[in-house]
Amino acid sequence: MRKPCFSETRGTGLPRKLPAILAALLFASCGFWEPNTAIVRTDRPEFAIYAEYFNSSQDEYRIETRYTASLTRELAGDGDNPDIVVGSWLKSASTRSLFKPLDYLLKKGIDGGAFYSRLLSLGKIDEKQYLLPVAFNIPALAFSGSNSHLLPGLFVISPGEIKEIGRAYDRESGGAFTQMGFSPFWNEEFIFVTATLFNTGFREAEPLAWDSAALEESIQYIHGWINDANASMENDFAFKYFFVPQAKLAISGRVLFCYLESSEFFTLAGEQQNSLDFRWIAGNDGTIPLVENTTYYGISKTARAKKAADAFTRWFFREDTQRLLLEESKRRGMSETLFGIGGGFSAMRIVTEQVFPRYYPGLLGHMPPEAALSPPNILPHNWMAIKRQVILPYLHDRTRGETAAADLNRRLADWFRINRNP
């Protein structure tokens, strides 16, 4: 006879010196009971709403969400283990070991062919699918719809075209610009995107790797772009007019272009969004780089509510489910502050290409082909802190010709010495 996994008190059948409620917990730990409520830990607030719809769609399982702005840091801590994790930077070496393979779901219940293939591949480790892509965003330049005739093409624009079209738009009077096309200095994210298009290739290493020659080439390109203009007049222009949001300056025609990511553009106030057109930023070969914070979905290898986690996963990664979520987001007014699915375009291709334009009419005629989309490399879990505090300041100094700009390797070493556990 199999021995119980706890000691019993003779004649009582109860664990020695333990109350009945603790005995129930011990039974659970022996594998006799599995909770029907799965915990989702996420940095995407939309998932609280998604859980609400799932819970109301059936009565067998429940989903509870726990929001955190510091997802990867909490995953590395000693808190309660979630069943499901949804967020950015899950592909880094410090977090991807927390998840179990999901190939069994792709064989039964989820169509792997429905995803953008390159996004799906990034969730693999040793040919096993540990993470499923949820959402992505694209860098763009917005401009007044009345200026659409100035731009070639239907949905992309390269840095070279931005430079030339922007320069032709500049107007000067009395030794000062009265209108300007665009300057890379207006948004340091644009400089980073340009470095990406030059194949700088920032990626996770120990702690970070990149192509130094490509980075230097991109810096010199931006520096030369600025030298072609009158830098002092450009600074005066920004000081005089940039107390107004750049999107409004573009609508008024004061500037031609403003940099926005897709999640920003499609959550602009309706009147502003209707007044603007946009182009995705692309390389000369048409490659469109995706923003680095692509959202992924994983099931913890220590998940307790396994059936509930599987049920929610199968439900979420369905076309009809995501259509419902987009419809409800619009009906409840959430789309005014939260874009798309999980804060971006759906990683399910048919949803983005066929369903999104129904709820975001501005996408009509602007949908890029799958082959053009270039996902980011795998980056460390603390990438955003590194980028904000090291990479962007470095690009700022170098593109402005700062002779005292420290070598990037040295800046990184100094940063990691100060931030041992960022």
C-alpha positions as CSV (number, residue, x, y, z in Angstrom):
1,M,0.0,0.0,0.0
2,R,1.2,3.5,-0.9
3,K,2.2,5.5,2.2
4,P,0.7,9.0,2.5
5,C,3.0,11.9,2.0
6,F,2.3,13.2,5.5
7,S,2.3,11.7,9.0
8,E,-1.0,10.7,10.6
9,T,-2.2,10.8,14.2
10,R,-3.5,7.3,15.2
11,G,-7.3,7.0,15.1
12,T,-7.9,10.5,13.7
13,G,-6.7,10.3,10.1
14,L,-5.5,13.9,10.4
15,P,-1.9,15.1,10.2
16,R,-0.2,15.2,13.6
17,K,-0.6,18.6,15.3
18,L,-2.0,20.3,12.2
19,P,-5.5,21.8,11.7
20,A,-7.7,20.5,9.0
21,I,-7.2,23.4,6.7
22,L,-3.4,22.8,6.6
23,A,-4.1,19.1,5.9
24,A,-6.0,20.2,2.8
25,L,-3.0,22.2,1.7
26,L,-0.8,19.2,2.2
27,F,-3.1,17.1,0.1
28,A,-2.7,19.8,-2.6
29,S,1.1,19.6,-2.4
30,C,0.9,15.8,-2.9
31,G,-0.6,16.4,-6.3
32,F,-4.3,15.5,-5.5
33,W,-5.6,19.0,-6.4
34,E,-4.8,21.6,-9.0
35,P,-6.1,25.2,-8.7
36,N,-8.5,26.3,-11.4
37,T,-7.2,29.9,-11.1
38,A,-4.1,30.9,-13.1
39,I,-2.1,34.0,-12.1
40,V,-0.8,36.3,-14.9
41,R,2.0,38.6,-14.1
42,T,2.4,41.3,-16.7
43,D,3.6,44.8,-17.5
44,R,0.7,45.2,-20.0
45,P,-2.4,46.6,-18.1
46,E,-4.7,45.5,-20.9
47,F,-4.5,41.9,-19.7
48,A,-6.7,42.7,-16.7
49,I,-9.4,43.4,-19.2
50,Y,-8.6,40.3,-21.3
51,A,-8.8,38.2,-18.1
52,E,-12.3,39.7,-17.4
53,Y,-13.5,38.6,-20.8
54,F,-12.1,35.1,-20.5
55,N,-13.6,34.6,-17.1
56,S,-17.0,35.6,-18.3
57,S,-16.8,33.4,-21.4
58,Q,-16.7,30.1,-19.4
59,D,-17.1,28.9,-15.8
60,E,-14.4,26.2,-15.5
61,Y,-11.3,28.4,-15.1
62,R,-10.4,31.8,-13.9
63,I,-7.5,34.2,-14.6
64,E,-6.2,36.8,-12.1
65,T,-3.7,39.5,-13.3
66,R,-1.0,41.1,-11.3
67,Y,0.4,44.2,-12.9
68,T,4.0,45.3,-12.3
69,A,6.1,48.0,-14.1
70,S,9.3,46.1,-13.2
71,L,8.4,42.7,-14.6
72,T,11.8,41.1,-15.2
73,R,13.1,42.4,-11.8
74,E,10.2,40.8,-10.0
75,L,10.6,37.6,-11.9
76,A,14.2,37.4,-10.6
77,G,13.0,38.0,-7.0
78,D,11.5,35.8,-4.4
79,G,7.8,36.6,-4.9
80,D,5.0,34.2,-5.7
81,N,5.5,32.3,-9.0
82,P,3.0,33.3,-11.6
83,D,1.5,30.7,-14.0
84,I,1.7,33.0,-17.0
85,V,4.0,35.9,-17.8
86,V,3.4,38.5,-20.5
87,G,5.8,41.4,-21.2
88,S,9.0,42.7,-22.8
89,W,12.5,41.4,-22.4
90,L,11.5,37.8,-21.6
91,K,13.9,36.5,-24.2
92,S,17.0,37.5,-22.2
93,A,19.3,34.8,-20.7
94,S,18.2,35.7,-17.2
95,T,14.4,35.1,-17.8
96,R,13.9,32.6,-20.7
97,S,14.9,29.7,-18.4
98,L,11.8,30.4,-16.3
99,F,9.4,29.1,-19.0
100,K,8.4,25.7,-20.3
101,P,8.2,24.7,-24.0
102,L,4.8,25.4,-25.6
103,D,5.2,23.1,-28.6
104,Y,2.3,20.9,-27.4
105,L,0.0,24.0,-27.7
106,L,1.2,24.6,-31.2
107,K,0.4,21.0,-32.1
108,K,-3.1,21.2,-30.6
109,G,-5.1,24.4,-30.2
110,I,-2.9,27.2,-31.6
111,D,-2.0,27.7,-35.2
112,G,1.7,28.5,-35.4
113,G,1.3,29.6,-39.0
114,A,-0.9,32.4,-37.9
115,F,2.0,34.3,-36.4
116,Y,4.6,36.5,-38.1
117,S,7.2,33.9,-38.6
118,R,10.3,35.9,-37.6
119,L,8.6,37.0,-34.3
120,L,7.7,33.4,-33.6
121,S,11.2,32.1,-34.2
122,L,12.6,34.6,-31.7
123,G,10.7,32.7,-29.0
124,K,12.6,29.5,-29.7
125,I,15.5,28.0,-27.8
126,D,17.2,24.9,-29.2
127,E,14.3,24.4,-31.6
128,K,11.7,24.4,-28.8
129,Q,9.0,27.2,-28.6
130,Y,9.3,28.7,-25.1
131,L,7.6,32.0,-25.8
132,L,4.8,33.2,-28.1
133,P,4.8,36.7,-29.6
134,V,1.9,39.0,-28.6
135,A,2.5,42.5,-29.9
136,F,5.0,44.8,-31.7
137,N,5.3,48.4,-32.7
138,I,6.9,50.3,-35.6
139,P,8.8,53.6,-35.7
140,A,7.1,56.2,-37.9
141,L,7.2,59.8,-39.1
142,A,3.9,61.7,-39.0
143,F,3.1,64.8,-41.0
144,S,0.1,66.9,-42.0
145,G,-2.2,65.2,-44.4
146,S,-2.1,68.4,-46.5
147,N,1.6,67.7,-47.1
148,S,1.1,64.1,-48.4
149,H,1.9,65.2,-51.9
150,L,5.5,66.0,-50.9
151,L,6.2,62.3,-50.1
152,P,6.9,59.4,-52.5
153,G,5.7,55.9,-51.9
154,L,2.8,54.5,-50.0
155,F,3.9,53.5,-46.6
156,V,7.7,53.8,-46.0
157,I,10.3,56.5,-46.0
158,S,14.1,56.2,-45.6
159,P,16.5,58.5,-43.6
160,G,17.9,59.8,-46.9
161,E,14.4,60.8,-48.2
162,I,13.7,62.4,-44.8
163,K,16.8,64.4,-45.1
164,E,16.2,65.6,-48.7
165,I,12.5,66.3,-48.4
166,G,13.0,68.0,-45.0
167,R,15.7,70.3,-46.3
168,A,13.5,71.4,-49.2
169,Y,10.8,72.3,-46.7
170,D,13.0,74.6,-44.7
171,R,12.1,78.3,-44.8
172,E,14.3,81.1,-43.5
173,S,13.6,84.8,-42.9
174,G,15.7,87.4,-41.2
175,G,18.4,84.9,-40.3
176,A,16.1,82.5,-38.6
177,F,14.1,79.4,-39.7
178,T,10.3,80.0,-39.8
179,Q,9.6,76.4,-40.7
180,M,11.7,73.3,-40.8
181,G,11.3,69.9,-42.3
182,F,13.1,67.7,-39.7
183,S,16.2,67.4,-37.6
184,P,17.5,64.2,-36.0
185,F,18.2,66.2,-32.9
186,W,14.4,66.6,-32.3
187,N,14.2,63.0,-31.1
188,E,17.1,60.8,-30.0
189,E,15.0,57.7,-30.7
190,F,15.2,58.6,-34.3
191,I,19.0,58.6,-34.1
192,F,18.9,55.2,-32.5
193,V,16.6,53.9,-35.3
194,T,19.1,55.3,-37.8
195,A,21.9,53.4,-36.1
196,T,19.7,50.2,-36.3
197,L,19.2,50.7,-40.0
198,F,23.0,50.9,-40.4
199,N,23.1,47.4,-38.9
200,T,24.7,48.4,-35.6
201,G,22.9,45.3,-34.2
202,F,22.9,45.9,-30.4
203,R,22.3,42.5,-28.8
204,E,22.7,40.6,-25.5
205,A,26.2,39.5,-24.7
206,E,28.3,39.9,-21.6
207,P,26.6,42.3,-21.2
208,L,26.2,43.9,-24.7
209,A,27.6,43.6,-28.2
210,W,27.3,45.6,-31.4
211,D,29.0,46.3,-34.7
212,S,31.4,49.2,-33.9
213,A,32.0,50.1,-37.5
214,A,28.3,50.3,-38.3
215,L,27.7,52.4,-35.2
216,E,30.5,54.8,-36.2
217,E,29.1,55.0,-39.7
218,S,25.6,55.9,-38.4
219,I,27.1,58.6,-36.1
220,Q,29.0,60.2,-38.9
221,Y,25.9,60.1,-41.1
222,I,23.8,62.0,-38.5
223,H,26.7,64.4,-37.8
224,G,27.0,65.2,-41.5
225,W,23.3,65.7,-41.8
226,I,23.4,68.3,-39.0
227,N,26.5,70.0,-40.5
228,D,24.6,70.5,-43.7
229,A,22.1,72.7,-41.8
230,N,22.7,75.8,-39.7
231,A,23.0,74.3,-36.3
232,S,22.6,77.5,-34.3
233,M,19.5,78.5,-36.3
234,E,18.1,75.0,-35.7
235,N,18.6,75.4,-32.0
236,D,16.9,78.8,-32.0
237,F,14.0,77.3,-33.9
238,A,13.5,74.5,-31.4
239,F,13.8,77.0,-28.5
240,K,11.2,79.3,-30.1
241,Y,8.6,76.7,-31.1
242,F,9.0,73.4,-29.2
243,F,6.9,74.4,-26.2
244,V,4.1,73.0,-28.4
245,P,3.9,69.2,-29.0
246,Q,5.6,68.3,-32.2
247,A,2.5,66.5,-33.6
248,K,0.6,69.9,-33.3
249,L,3.6,71.6,-35.0
250,A,3.3,69.1,-37.9
251,I,-0.5,69.7,-38.2
252,S,0.1,73.5,-38.4
253,G,2.9,73.1,-40.9
254,R,5.5,74.7,-38.7
255,V,7.5,71.4,-39.1
256,L,7.1,68.8,-41.8
257,F,7.8,65.6,-39.8
258,C,7.6,64.5,-36.2
259,Y,8.8,61.1,-34.9
260,L,6.2,58.8,-33.3
261,E,6.0,55.1,-32.7
262,S,2.8,53.3,-33.8
263,S,1.5,53.0,-30.3
264,E,1.8,56.8,-29.9
265,F,0.3,57.7,-33.3
266,F,-2.8,55.6,-32.9
267,T,-3.5,56.9,-29.4
268,L,-3.4,60.6,-30.4
269,A,-6.6,62.5,-29.9
270,G,-9.0,61.8,-32.8
271,E,-8.8,65.3,-34.3
272,Q,-5.0,65.2,-34.3
273,Q,-4.8,61.7,-35.7
274,N,-7.3,62.5,-38.5
275,S,-5.2,65.5,-39.5
276,L,-2.0,63.5,-39.8
277,D,-0.6,61.0,-42.3
278,F,2.5,58.9,-41.6
279,R,5.2,56.7,-43.1
280,W,7.1,53.8,-41.5
281,I,10.8,54.5,-41.2
282,A,12.7,52.0,-43.4
283,G,16.1,51.3,-44.8
284,N,17.0,51.8,-48.4
285,D,16.2,48.2,-49.0
286,G,12.7,48.6,-47.5
287,T,13.6,46.9,-44.2
288,I,11.4,48.2,-41.4
289,P,12.9,47.9,-37.9
290,L,10.5,47.0,-35.1
291,V,10.7,48.8,-31.7
292,E,12.7,46.8,-29.2
293,N,10.0,46.2,-26.6
294,T,8.2,43.4,-28.4
295,T,5.7,41.7,-26.1
296,Y,6.0,38.0,-25.5
297,Y,4.0,35.4,-23.6
298,G,5.2,32.4,-21.6
299,I,3.9,29.8,-19.2
300,S,6.1,29.3,-16.1
301,K,7.7,25.9,-15.8
302,T,6.6,26.0,-12.1
303,A,3.0,26.8,-13.0
304,R,0.5,25.1,-10.7
305,A,-2.8,25.9,-12.5
306,K,-1.6,24.2,-15.7
307,K,-5.0,23.5,-17.2
308,A,-6.2,27.0,-16.6
309,A,-3.1,28.5,-18.1
310,D,-3.4,26.3,-21.2
311,A,-7.1,27.2,-21.6
312,F,-6.4,30.9,-21.4
313,T,-3.5,30.6,-23.8
314,R,-5.6,28.8,-26.4
315,W,-8.4,31.3,-26.0
316,F,-6.2,34.4,-26.3
317,F,-4.3,33.3,-29.4
318,R,-7.4,32.9,-31.5
319,E,-8.4,35.3,-34.3
320,D,-12.0,35.6,-33.1
321,T,-10.9,36.4,-29.6
322,Q,-8.6,39.2,-30.7
323,R,-11.3,40.6,-32.9
324,L,-13.6,40.7,-29.9
325,L,-10.9,42.4,-27.8
326,L,-10.4,45.1,-30.4
327,E,-14.1,45.6,-30.7
328,E,-14.6,45.9,-26.9
329,S,-11.5,48.2,-26.6
330,K,-13.1,50.6,-29.1
331,R,-16.6,50.3,-27.5
332,R,-15.3,51.0,-24.0
333,G,-13.0,53.9,-25.1
334,M,-9.8,52.0,-24.1
335,S,-8.4,52.4,-27.6
336,E,-7.9,56.2,-26.9
337,T,-5.1,55.3,-24.5
338,L,-4.1,51.7,-25.3
339,F,-3.3,50.7,-28.8
340,G,-4.3,47.4,-30.4
341,I,-3.6,44.1,-28.7
342,G,-1.2,44.2,-25.8
343,G,-0.2,47.8,-26.7
344,G,0.8,47.1,-30.3
345,F,0.1,45.4,-33.5
346,S,-1.0,41.8,-33.0
347,A,1.8,39.2,-33.7
348,M,-0.9,37.2,-35.4
349,R,-0.5,38.3,-39.0
350,I,-4.1,37.9,-40.1
351,V,-5.4,39.9,-37.2
352,T,-3.0,42.8,-37.9
353,E,-3.5,42.7,-41.7
354,Q,-7.2,42.1,-41.9
355,V,-8.8,43.0,-38.6
356,F,-6.8,46.1,-37.4
357,P,-7.8,48.3,-40.3
358,R,-11.5,48.0,-39.3
359,Y,-10.7,49.7,-36.0
360,Y,-7.8,51.9,-37.2
361,P,-8.8,53.2,-40.6
362,G,-5.5,55.1,-40.9
363,L,-3.9,51.8,-41.6
364,L,-5.6,51.4,-44.9
365,G,-2.9,51.6,-47.6
366,H,-0.2,51.6,-44.9
367,M,0.2,47.9,-44.0
368,P,3.8,46.8,-44.7
369,P,4.4,43.3,-46.0
370,E,5.6,40.6,-43.5
371,A,8.9,40.2,-45.3
372,A,9.8,43.9,-44.6
373,L,9.5,43.7,-40.9
374,S,12.8,43.2,-39.0
375,P,12.5,42.2,-35.4
376,P,15.0,43.4,-32.8
377,N,17.8,41.2,-31.6
378,I,17.6,39.5,-28.2
379,L,18.5,42.2,-25.6
380,P,19.3,42.1,-21.9
381,H,16.4,42.3,-19.4
382,N,17.7,45.8,-18.3
383,W,18.0,47.1,-21.9
384,M,15.7,50.1,-21.4
385,A,17.8,51.4,-18.5
386,I,21.0,50.8,-20.5
387,K,19.6,52.5,-23.5
388,R,18.2,55.5,-21.6
389,Q,21.2,56.1,-19.4
390,V,24.1,55.0,-21.7
391,I,23.3,54.5,-25.3
392,L,21.1,57.5,-26.0
393,P,23.4,59.9,-24.1
394,Y,26.4,58.5,-26.1
395,L,24.6,59.0,-29.4
396,H,23.6,62.6,-28.3
397,D,27.2,63.5,-27.5
398,R,28.8,61.9,-30.6
399,T,26.4,63.2,-33.2
400,R,26.9,66.7,-31.8
401,G,30.6,66.4,-32.3
402,E,31.5,66.3,-28.6
403,T,35.2,65.7,-28.6
404,A,35.2,64.6,-24.9
405,A,32.6,61.8,-25.5
406,A,33.8,58.7,-23.7
407,D,34.2,55.4,-25.5
408,L,30.9,53.4,-25.4
409,N,32.6,50.4,-23.8
410,R,33.9,52.6,-21.0
411,R,30.6,54.2,-20.4
412,L,29.0,50.8,-20.1
413,A,31.6,49.5,-17.7
414,D,31.1,52.6,-15.5
415,W,27.3,52.1,-15.6
416,F,27.5,48.5,-14.6
417,R,29.9,49.2,-11.8
418,I,27.4,51.6,-10.3
419,N,24.4,49.6,-11.1
420,R,25.4,46.1,-10.0
421,N,21.8,44.9,-9.8
422,P,19.8,47.1,-12.2
